[in-house]
Amino acid sequence: MKISNNKIHWFNPGHEDAIRVGTPHYTPPASVCRLMSELAFLPAWYANENDYIIINEAIHTPRFLLSLPETIRPPVIPIACNCPPSPMEDENKILTILRSYNLTVFSLEAAPWGLSPHSIRFFETLRSSNENIIIPPWKETYKTLTGRQTALECLSKIRSFLPGYFEALALPHFCTTEDEIRQFTSEYSPPYILKTPFSCSGRGLYRLPSRHLDLPATSWIKGSIRKQGCISIEPALEKVCDFAMEFESDGKGHIHYKGSAVFNTLSNGSYTGNMLGSSRSIEKYLSAFIPVTHLREIRKTVASILTDLLSFEYRGYLGIDMLIYRKENTFAIHPFIEINLRYTMGLVALQISKRLIHPSSTGQFMIAFNKKKYSTFNTHLQMQEKYPLRLCDSKIQSGYLALCPVLPESQYHAYILVS
């Protein structure tokens, strides 16, 4: 085993807000803390063999791991953070999986879902009892790269490089006052979408259906400007499909394309899931709207822009959110909605498709939320019965699989459904 390649993963969603706040002592909202806890096992599905996964309740994840078919069981090592393993049945098997007592032997690279001063402090706390954890440094340029102003800069560049594709696409305009918002609405037709500079996954968005700024709209505008200093506004597009292009930067001047990911959102922009399937099936789906030659040219241009922007500055994964929209009697692409400087659900979907899904099958990777007690757990049991898991050649050919432990008190539900 190559010890130098081992990582210790921590799922810390919503890190854009932690970057905005900028303090190591940032406290995530209660809803985000619950998401972090209940889906803590999610990195296991993209981690490498013998990587470690930070979990919050050691008693549940080993049982969950052992419940998975051996051929698709991720070969990772869950460790409990501030929580020692609890006695349980079949203890020898559990201790084989939960080898946290060997942690000091390894040199481990800290791998949070998203890097921020807050996540660095978390790993520094762990390193106080294990000096072998290697923590990537925080750079203030990461804050600039994460903000929507950088996405606007990249959008302007790709418009100039490929004017035939994007010349008619209106650029977002950043405003610091309500009057600037009104000025924009007087020049462009409704509807509009307003965004805070640091937001993701549908958070920090406000849809404005007309030029009229009613009380809720003005309240959101004033509150967001007060909190983040400015907001952007742009004409809302007639969306047909959300997708992303996923990349990896080696920090040495190279950007590597990892694949495209088609994802789903609710009407408010909140993320709900990703399409699963081979890279060929994803490309075929997108090509129903946009010619493959155009998609590949856009991908090449985006990679070139990212190379100039951050390939020496940043090492790690990143995703560029895009969308396909209806433009008169045809379809067009918005190529640079935002930069996600972190692991993304699209990357999770790509890894699941590669590792778990049979080449002949497609499916959905979903994340659902239900606040009602027992509702998520009951749904889990019903789906297990209705869609039994079927394997072929050590891959999932059809059926349902929960990606994280689902308990009676769970509210979040990460799963795949394959057909």
QUIFEN-V975306 format. One record per helix or strand of 3 or more residues. SS is the DSSP state (H for helix, E for strand). FROM is the first residue (numbers start at 1). TO is the last residue. Records with the same first field share a line. If there is no record, write none. Layout:
BEGIN
SS=FROM-TO ; FROM-TO
END
This chain:
BEGIN
H=3-5 ; 15-21 ; 30-38 ; 40-45 ; 58-67 ; 70-72 ; 91-97 ; 100-105 ; 117-127 ; 141-146 ; 148-161 ; 163-166 ; 178-187 ; 215-228 ; 279-287 ; 292-310 ; 345-355 ; 375-386
E=7-10 ; 52-55 ; 77-80 ; 108-112 ; 173-175 ; 192-196 ; 205-208 ; 231-235 ; 239-250 ; 255-265 ; 271-276 ; 315-327 ; 330-340 ; 363-369 ; 390-392 ; 395-402 ; 412-418
END
